[in-house]
Amino acid sequence: MEYLDQDTSNCSVGRAVGLVGQSWVLLILRDVTRGVRRFSDLQDHLGVSRSVLADRLGGLVAHGLLELHTYQEPGARRRAEYVLTDKGRDLYPLLTSLRQWGDKYLADPEGPALLATHHDCGAPVRARLVCDEGHVIGAPEEVDRSPGPSARPRLTADVPA
């Protein structure tokens, strides 16, 4: 089946964009990966309205990317924080790729606002696309694609001549 003949309504890219492509979602995930976990801190740091933040956080919890945990520091009231799940943590390479692309094409003239380095050795952290044999993929033309197990033909409407 040729790609243009394939139905894309169940495309994983489309589904992922439907979730993480909503405004504020990637910035919320960026901040949570950096340790910003309380609602008030997220709101203050992002400058987003309470209603939008509550909606996006609710969606991230509902889809299993974040969990809401309660904690209590000695002598203080109970508080809640948002914690990444494994599903949410698996988006870290996407955030790294976006940062890397932004650093290359959109950073200020003096350089990027954030330097990400490996904690153990200090080397810069970069996203790379590799196959399971370890070969680095440098361009889309290096990847062969074929219909997967849930591929189905695209239904086309008859167009009058």
Beta strands, then each sheet from edge to edge (+ up, - down):
strand 1: 66-72
strand 2: 78-84
sheet 1: 1+ 2-
end
